[in-house]
Amino acid sequence: LRWTIVWDETSLKHGGAFTDSGRLTCRARCGLVWTFLVRWLMTVLTIGAVYLGMPLTTVWPLQDAIWGKLITYLGRACFVMGSGPWLFATLEAIIQAPRRGRQGVIQVFFVFLVASPFGFASFFCFNFLLQVTSCFKISTGRVSGWEVTKRAQAKAPGRSEAKAAEAGDVEFGKA
């Protein structure tokens, strides 16, 4: 939730500056817009396509006579393109499973589940709830300062860390 709040704070505070001409290259500005702003557009499009479009097709089936040839073709093409990553991710996990042993078999199951339409819907719902909670906290003023910069106090090194530092361990600043 902290990272979602920071992304939303950044989007709200600096969203206009992403497109201003400044020292950033066009590529960098496009990257900022994609990372911080397009995720909201994608959320709205997903809500429209999955949670509005799918129930409509249960009432009015996806047929040429009802929706027209273009909509029918695009609906089927999107289904096939969406099934591709699920199929290929699962096949890759199956191919790698013998090398990984028991862990590989477990991985095949979870890749199959997470990359499936059910996994996508679950991941989308989780991220959507994070975004809604983040916006609620920001709009009600329950966020003080930048959330991600709040850190716990650093602990004093213990005996094993002090010995490792003396021995020249790279993680403790001595090489």
Summary of the structure (lengths in Angstrom):
residues: 175
radius of gyration: 23.6
end to end distance: 36.6
largest distance: 77.9
contacts: 391
relative contact order: 0.10
helix: 78%
strand: 0%
